Amino acid sequence: MANGERAWRVLLADLLEVGRGPTPRGAVTIGHQRVFILPTGQGVAFAAALLAMLVGAINYAVNLGHLLTFLLGGAALVSALHAHRNLLGLTVRGARVEPVFAGEVAVFQVCLEGPHGAERPGLTVAHRVDRARRMRRWQEVPVSLPAGEGRCVQLRRPAEHRGRLPLGRMRITTRYPLGLFRAWSPVEIDATCLVYPRPSGHLPLPQPAGADAGAALLSEGPTEEDFSGLREYARGDSPRRIHWRVAARGQAVPVKVFTGSAGEELRLRWDSAGGGDAEARLSQLACWVLEAEGQGFVYGLELPGQTVAPGRGRAHLAQCLSTLALFDLPGG
């Protein structure tokens, strides 16, 4: 009795979308205790039709009517078992999520795998898109698992604010095989998307430290007089710095190095990012970081309580943007 009461409490909490979900993990396997099943509208209508057939068979003493009624009822019960089995043992895991900027849409990849290569048709991955609003919208993505194969689906969620955006709770549902019953399981995996601050701001890029002709460099860019040599291409280098004439010979892709920009350091400071609120300053710093990387400068960040050493390249760009995304004012 206690176990039955506990099961109904879990079912009620899931229906009302309250209570605590399962502990987030990298991969979740659906077990018996997390699969719920209820008749659909078609199932209720089918049960009403069976009841009418049974009453008619009893009133008119039609043996074939009894046979047909119990045969269809048995088929419906078997379909409920198949719907339950279609979810049982499924493994749900998350894949790597690419960072986005605030105001964009985060794309989460969710992969489903069946045990022992079993076929799992008619599945649906449902995810609540705008959980903060009163009218909740659900995104539903249908998927079927062939025997011995897994499938991945994409779930999209608006990234309105910087920081870590969790995917949250999902529902794996199925109406297989006859649509008379709906089986579902609430699933929560440890999947988050890093949201960078939205790049915006009107302030010009600060001048390199110790540059005698910094203003000319920023307005005109590097000239042929600033050329100091070639080096091998690295990920994150600007395409306009590639020496295309040498690269066309089929050799390694060389990149031009200029003493005016690549040899000097930019200090992107919190105090120089305007006098707005914290979010406005972070947006301005994100804009500066992207601009400095695009122009090939060596740049670093100076924030209250945090410092990122000068550098350049895609890895350094990601480090700076991640620092801005996760930044909190000391004592805030």
C-alpha positions as CSV (number, residue, x, y, z in Angstrom):
1,M,0.0,0.0,0.0
2,A,2.8,2.4,0.8
3,N,4.5,1.7,-2.5
4,G,1.2,2.3,-4.4
5,E,0.7,5.6,-2.6
6,R,4.2,6.7,-3.3
7,A,3.8,5.9,-7.0
8,W,0.7,8.0,-7.3
9,R,2.4,10.9,-5.5
10,V,5.2,10.8,-8.1
11,L,2.6,10.6,-10.9
12,L,0.7,13.6,-9.5
13,A,3.8,15.7,-9.1
14,D,4.8,15.0,-12.7
15,L,1.4,15.9,-14.0
16,L,1.4,19.2,-12.1
17,E,5.1,19.9,-13.0
18,V,6.0,20.4,-9.4
19,G,8.5,18.7,-7.1
20,R,12.1,17.9,-7.6
21,G,13.1,15.9,-10.6
22,P,15.7,13.2,-10.8
23,T,19.3,14.1,-10.0
24,P,21.0,15.4,-13.1
25,R,23.5,13.0,-14.6
26,G,25.4,12.7,-17.8
27,A,23.3,9.7,-18.9
28,V,20.0,8.5,-17.6
29,T,18.5,5.0,-18.1
30,I,14.7,4.8,-17.8
31,G,13.7,2.2,-15.3
32,H,10.3,0.7,-14.2
33,Q,9.7,3.3,-11.5
34,R,10.0,6.3,-14.0
35,V,7.6,5.0,-16.7
36,F,4.0,6.3,-16.3
37,I,1.1,5.3,-18.6
38,L,-2.5,6.6,-19.0
39,P,-5.1,6.1,-21.7
40,T,-5.4,8.7,-24.5
41,G,-8.6,10.2,-25.7
42,Q,-8.8,7.5,-28.3
43,G,-8.2,4.9,-25.6
44,V,-11.1,6.3,-23.5
45,A,-13.4,6.3,-26.6
46,F,-12.3,2.7,-27.4
47,A,-13.1,1.6,-23.8
48,A,-16.5,3.2,-24.0
49,A,-17.2,1.3,-27.3
50,L,-16.1,-1.9,-25.7
51,L,-18.5,-1.3,-22.7
52,A,-21.4,-0.7,-25.1
53,M,-20.5,-3.9,-27.0
54,L,-20.4,-5.8,-23.8
55,V,-23.8,-4.5,-22.6
56,G,-25.3,-5.4,-26.0
57,A,-23.8,-8.8,-25.9
58,I,-25.2,-9.5,-22.4
59,N,-28.7,-8.1,-23.2
60,Y,-29.1,-10.1,-26.4
61,A,-27.0,-13.2,-25.3
62,V,-24.7,-13.0,-28.3
63,N,-21.8,-15.3,-27.7
64,L,-19.8,-13.9,-30.6
65,G,-20.3,-10.4,-29.2
66,H,-18.7,-11.5,-25.9
67,L,-15.8,-13.1,-27.9
68,L,-15.2,-10.0,-29.9
69,T,-15.4,-7.7,-26.9
70,F,-12.9,-9.6,-24.8
71,L,-10.6,-10.1,-27.9
72,L,-10.5,-6.4,-28.5
73,G,-10.1,-5.7,-24.8
74,G,-7.1,-8.1,-24.6
75,A,-5.5,-6.4,-27.6
76,A,-5.8,-3.1,-25.9
77,L,-4.2,-4.4,-22.7
78,V,-1.3,-5.9,-24.7
79,S,-0.8,-2.5,-26.5
80,A,-0.4,-0.9,-23.0
81,L,2.4,-3.4,-22.2
82,H,4.1,-2.6,-25.5
83,A,3.9,1.1,-24.9
84,H,5.5,0.6,-21.4
85,R,8.2,-1.7,-22.9
86,N,8.9,0.9,-25.7
87,L,10.4,3.2,-23.1
88,L,11.8,0.7,-20.6
89,G,15.6,0.6,-20.7
90,L,16.1,3.6,-22.9
91,T,19.4,5.5,-22.3
92,V,19.3,9.2,-22.7
93,R,22.5,11.2,-22.8
94,G,23.5,14.7,-23.8
95,A,26.2,15.7,-26.4
96,R,28.5,18.7,-26.4
97,V,26.6,22.1,-26.7
98,E,28.2,25.0,-28.6
99,P,28.2,28.3,-26.7
100,V,26.0,31.1,-27.9
101,F,25.6,34.8,-27.3
102,A,22.7,36.2,-25.2
103,G,19.7,36.8,-27.5
104,E,20.5,33.7,-29.6
105,V,19.0,30.2,-29.5
106,A,20.9,27.4,-27.7
107,V,20.8,24.1,-29.5
108,F,21.1,21.0,-27.3
109,Q,21.7,17.6,-28.7
110,V,20.0,14.7,-26.9
111,C,20.9,11.1,-27.9
112,L,18.7,8.0,-27.3
113,E,19.9,4.5,-27.3
114,G,18.0,1.2,-26.9
115,P,19.3,-1.7,-24.9
116,H,20.5,-4.8,-26.7
117,G,19.8,-3.2,-30.1
118,A,16.1,-3.4,-29.7
119,E,13.9,-1.4,-32.1
120,R,12.0,1.5,-30.5
121,P,9.5,3.1,-32.9
122,G,7.2,6.0,-32.3
123,L,9.1,8.0,-29.7
124,T,8.7,11.7,-29.0
125,V,11.2,13.9,-27.1
126,A,9.2,16.8,-25.5
127,H,10.9,19.8,-23.9
128,R,9.3,22.9,-22.3
129,V,10.6,26.0,-24.2
130,D,9.5,29.0,-22.2
131,R,9.3,27.7,-18.7
132,A,9.3,31.2,-17.1
133,R,6.0,32.2,-18.8
134,R,2.5,31.4,-17.6
135,M,1.5,29.9,-20.9
136,R,4.1,27.1,-21.4
137,R,4.9,25.9,-24.8
138,W,6.4,22.5,-25.5
139,Q,8.7,21.5,-28.3
140,E,8.1,18.0,-29.5
141,V,10.6,16.1,-31.7
142,P,9.5,12.7,-33.0
143,V,12.2,10.0,-33.3
144,S,12.4,6.2,-34.0
145,L,15.3,4.0,-33.1
146,P,16.0,1.2,-35.6
147,A,17.4,-2.1,-34.2
148,G,21.0,-1.7,-33.1
149,E,21.2,2.1,-33.7
150,G,20.9,5.2,-31.7
151,R,19.5,8.6,-32.7
152,C,20.1,12.2,-31.7
153,V,17.6,15.0,-31.7
154,Q,18.1,18.8,-31.4
155,L,16.2,20.7,-28.7
156,R,16.2,24.5,-28.9
157,R,15.9,26.9,-26.0
158,P,16.2,30.8,-26.2
159,A,19.2,32.1,-24.4
160,E,18.0,35.3,-22.9
161,H,20.7,35.9,-20.3
162,R,24.4,35.3,-20.0
163,G,25.7,32.5,-17.8
164,R,25.0,28.7,-17.8
165,L,21.7,27.7,-19.4
166,P,20.5,24.3,-18.3
167,L,18.4,22.1,-20.6
168,G,16.1,21.2,-17.8
169,R,13.5,18.4,-17.7
170,M,12.4,16.5,-20.8
171,R,9.7,14.0,-21.4
172,I,10.2,10.9,-23.5
173,T,6.7,9.8,-24.7
174,T,5.2,7.1,-26.9
175,R,1.8,6.1,-28.1
176,Y,3.0,3.0,-29.8
177,P,1.5,0.7,-31.1
178,L,-2.2,1.5,-31.3
179,G,-2.4,5.1,-29.8
180,L,-4.7,3.9,-27.1
181,F,-2.2,4.5,-24.3
182,R,0.4,7.2,-23.7
183,A,3.5,6.2,-21.8
184,W,6.0,8.8,-20.7
185,S,9.0,9.3,-18.5
186,P,10.4,12.5,-17.1
187,V,14.2,12.7,-17.8
188,E,16.7,15.3,-16.7
189,I,20.3,15.1,-17.9
190,D,23.3,17.3,-16.9
191,A,23.4,19.4,-20.1
192,T,24.2,23.1,-20.0
193,C,25.0,25.7,-22.6
194,L,27.4,28.6,-21.9
195,V,25.8,31.9,-22.9
196,Y,28.2,34.8,-23.6
197,P,27.2,38.4,-23.1
198,R,25.6,40.1,-26.1
199,P,28.4,42.1,-27.9
200,S,27.3,45.7,-27.9
201,G,28.7,49.1,-27.2
202,H,29.7,52.3,-28.9
203,L,33.1,52.9,-27.3
204,P,36.2,52.5,-29.6
205,L,38.8,49.8,-29.0
206,P,41.4,51.0,-26.5
207,Q,44.9,51.7,-27.8
208,P,47.7,49.2,-27.3
209,A,49.8,49.8,-24.2
210,G,53.0,51.7,-25.0
211,A,52.1,52.3,-28.7
212,D,53.5,55.5,-30.1
213,A,51.3,55.4,-33.1
214,G,48.4,53.5,-31.7
215,A,45.7,55.8,-33.1
216,A,47.1,55.4,-36.6
217,L,47.2,51.6,-36.2
218,L,43.6,51.4,-35.1
219,S,42.3,53.7,-37.9
220,E,44.4,52.4,-40.8
221,G,45.4,48.9,-39.7
222,P,48.8,47.4,-40.3
223,T,50.7,48.5,-43.4
224,E,53.4,46.8,-45.4
225,E,56.0,48.8,-43.3
226,D,54.9,46.9,-40.2
227,F,55.5,43.5,-41.8
228,S,57.9,41.4,-39.7
229,G,57.7,37.9,-41.1
230,L,55.6,34.8,-41.6
231,R,54.5,32.0,-39.4
232,E,52.3,28.9,-39.7
233,Y,48.5,29.3,-39.7
234,A,46.8,28.6,-36.4
235,R,43.1,28.3,-35.7
236,G,41.6,31.7,-34.9
237,D,43.8,33.6,-37.3
238,S,42.1,36.2,-39.4
239,P,41.8,35.2,-43.1
240,R,42.9,38.6,-44.3
241,R,46.4,37.9,-42.7
242,I,46.9,34.7,-44.8
243,H,49.6,35.0,-47.4
244,W,47.5,33.6,-50.2
245,R,50.2,33.8,-52.9
246,V,52.4,31.4,-51.0
247,A,49.5,29.2,-49.9
248,A,48.4,28.8,-53.5
249,R,51.7,26.9,-54.2
250,G,50.3,23.9,-52.2
251,Q,52.7,24.4,-49.2
252,A,51.7,25.1,-45.6
253,V,49.4,28.0,-45.1
254,P,51.5,31.0,-43.9
255,V,50.2,34.0,-41.9
256,K,51.7,37.5,-42.0
257,V,52.9,38.9,-38.7
258,F,52.9,42.6,-38.1
259,T,54.9,44.3,-35.4
260,G,52.4,47.1,-35.0
261,S,49.5,44.9,-33.9
262,A,50.5,41.4,-33.0
263,G,53.5,42.6,-31.0
264,E,51.6,44.9,-28.7
265,E,49.2,44.2,-26.0
266,L,45.7,45.5,-25.4
267,R,44.4,45.8,-21.8
268,L,40.7,45.6,-21.8
269,R,39.8,47.0,-18.4
270,W,36.5,47.1,-16.6
271,D,36.8,50.7,-15.7
272,S,37.3,51.7,-19.3
273,A,34.1,50.0,-20.5
274,G,31.8,52.9,-19.8
275,G,29.7,54.0,-16.8
276,G,26.7,51.8,-17.3
277,D,25.5,48.9,-15.2
278,A,27.5,45.6,-15.0
279,E,25.7,44.0,-18.0
280,A,26.3,47.0,-20.2
281,R,30.1,46.9,-19.3
282,L,30.2,43.1,-20.0
283,S,28.6,43.6,-23.4
284,Q,31.1,46.4,-24.2
285,L,34.0,44.1,-23.2
286,A,32.7,41.3,-25.3
287,C,32.5,43.6,-28.2
288,W,36.1,44.7,-27.6
289,V,37.3,41.1,-27.3
290,L,35.8,40.1,-30.7
291,E,37.2,43.3,-32.3
292,A,40.7,42.8,-30.9
293,E,40.7,39.1,-32.0
294,G,39.6,40.1,-35.5
295,Q,42.3,42.6,-35.8
296,G,45.0,40.2,-34.6
297,F,45.9,42.1,-31.4
298,V,47.4,40.4,-28.3
299,Y,44.8,41.3,-25.6
300,G,43.9,40.6,-22.0
301,L,41.1,41.2,-19.6
302,E,41.2,43.1,-16.3
303,L,38.0,42.6,-14.3
304,P,37.3,43.3,-10.6
305,G,38.9,40.3,-8.8
306,Q,39.8,38.5,-12.0
307,T,42.5,38.9,-14.7
308,V,43.0,37.0,-18.0
309,A,46.6,37.1,-19.2
310,P,47.2,38.5,-22.6
311,G,47.0,36.2,-25.6
312,R,45.3,35.6,-28.9
313,G,43.8,32.8,-30.9
314,R,40.5,30.9,-30.7
315,A,41.3,29.3,-27.4
316,H,42.1,32.6,-25.8
317,L,39.0,34.2,-27.3
318,A,36.9,31.4,-25.8
319,Q,38.6,31.9,-22.4
320,C,37.9,35.6,-22.4
321,L,34.2,35.2,-23.4
322,S,33.7,32.4,-20.8
323,T,35.2,34.7,-18.1
324,L,32.7,37.4,-19.1
325,A,29.8,35.0,-19.2
326,L,30.4,33.7,-15.7
327,F,31.6,36.9,-14.1
328,D,30.0,38.0,-10.9
329,L,30.9,41.3,-9.1
330,P,32.7,40.7,-5.8
331,G,30.2,40.9,-3.0
332,G,27.3,41.0,-5.5
